[in-house]
């Protein structure tokens, strides 16, 4: 008589498989949005750094051809005319796709129509990689008599009143996310170039990281933080500090 051994097979029951899949689904649902958000924020930071490089190069080239920015407009300046003149000069050194009004939705999202600080009558510039720029020749508090008297290396209080104006950069143009601090940022213009606002040395209240960026009252002021610290953690924790905690993970 021959005996046949019965091979026992170990496996999962259908119920066990379904439970496992359910657990995996719950974990994915909890973690995937965070993963996607972190990925998108890193993508935005790369675009912001590229935009900063692009506009810096444009100003460098324009200054080489036209002299420092304080020579671009006649004094006493007319803010509207000077803004247009500065824009006309800078756009010569950009790969411009479209010139538009800041309110028409073709360069910037219409969701930002209430965002412009003194930019009511200025033009937007959309370049070939989808980044939009607009600038304004108004120095801090509209002190036109002090226009364009200082440089990018000036971190004194006078840099607020003596600069050459301000610039908004939207790294996604009219496309989403249309959220200040993610795609819309603000920069300050000086005689010899531009620098992001929100640096630890910026003294005016609205330009300070803790006063405007950290509480997200003016997310466009987060430019300095995002460029230097390479994160947008101001959306995720409220105890960040330039000198002691530069990301939510650091203590």
NORSUL-V61721 format. One record per residue. N is the residue number from 1. RES is the residue in one letter. PSI is psi in whole degrees, -180 to 180 (999 if undefined). Layout:
BEGIN
n	res	psi
N	RES	PSI
N	RES	PSI
END
This chain:
BEGIN
n	res	psi
1	X	132
2	X	138
3	X	132
4	X	123
5	X	133
6	X	117
7	X	122
8	X	130
9	X	127
10	X	138
11	X	-176
12	X	145
13	X	163
14	X	-39
15	X	-41
16	X	-41
17	X	-44
18	X	-39
19	X	-44
20	X	-45
21	X	-37
22	X	-42
23	X	-44
24	X	-41
25	X	-41
26	X	-45
27	X	-43
28	X	-41
29	X	-31
30	X	-34
31	X	-29
32	X	-45
33	X	-39
34	X	-42
35	X	-45
36	X	-43
37	X	-45
38	X	-40
39	X	-45
40	X	-39
41	X	-40
42	X	-38
43	X	-42
44	X	-39
45	X	-42
46	X	-43
47	X	-37
48	X	-44
49	X	-39
50	X	-42
51	X	-43
52	X	-43
53	X	-43
54	X	-48
55	X	-32
56	X	-44
57	X	-39
58	X	-45
59	X	-39
60	X	-45
61	X	-41
62	X	-40
63	X	-35
64	X	-34
65	X	-34
66	X	-2
67	X	176
68	X	158
69	X	-30
70	X	-12
71	X	-1
72	X	-20
73	X	148
74	X	146
75	X	147
76	X	141
77	X	149
78	X	116
79	X	-43
80	X	-49
81	X	-38
82	X	-39
83	X	-43
84	X	-41
85	X	-45
86	X	-43
87	X	-43
88	X	-38
89	X	-49
90	X	-39
91	X	-16
92	X	-19
93	X	18
94	X	153
95	X	82
96	X	130
97	X	-37
98	X	141
99	X	131
100	X	176
101	X	148
102	X	-12
103	X	-6
104	X	-2
105	X	6
106	X	-23
107	X	-42
108	X	153
109	X	144
110	X	-16
111	X	-18
112	X	12
113	X	-25
114	X	9
115	X	-23
116	X	130
117	X	94
118	X	19
119	X	21
120	X	-35
121	X	33
122	X	162
123	X	150
124	X	153
125	X	119
126	X	125
127	X	175
128	X	-18
129	X	17
130	X	8
131	X	137
132	X	143
133	X	148
134	X	144
135	X	162
136	X	132
137	X	17
138	X	119
139	X	179
140	X	131
141	X	23
142	X	37
143	X	77
144	X	-26
145	X	-19
146	X	9
147	X	129
148	X	52
149	X	0
150	X	172
151	X	171
152	X	-20
153	X	2
154	X	111
155	X	18
156	X	171
157	X	-28
158	X	-18
159	X	-23
160	X	-41
161	X	-21
162	X	12
163	X	180
164	X	3
165	X	-171
166	X	159
167	X	135
168	X	139
169	X	123
170	X	110
171	X	-12
172	X	9
173	X	-138
174	X	-2
175	X	168
176	X	158
177	X	-10
178	X	52
179	X	121
180	X	136
181	X	-13
182	X	-45
183	X	-14
184	X	126
185	X	159
186	X	140
187	X	159
188	X	137
189	X	137
190	X	176
191	X	-36
192	X	18
193	X	-160
194	X	158
195	X	151
196	X	150
197	X	154
198	X	14
199	X	159
200	X	-17
201	X	-7
202	X	129
203	X	-28
204	X	144
205	X	-50
206	X	-15
207	X	-7
208	X	140
209	X	-51
210	X	-30
211	X	-27
212	X	-41
213	X	-51
214	X	-34
215	X	3
216	X	24
217	X	-29
218	X	83
219	X	-22
220	X	-19
221	X	-6
222	X	4
223	X	-49
224	X	-45
225	X	-50
226	X	-39
227	X	-44
228	X	-44
229	X	-9
230	X	39
231	X	165
232	X	41
233	X	-10
234	X	-13
235	X	-11
236	X	-21
237	X	154
238	X	18
239	X	25
240	X	153
241	X	139
242	X	-31
243	X	-15
244	X	-24
245	X	98
246	X	9
247	X	162
248	X	-27
249	X	-27
250	X	144
251	X	999
END
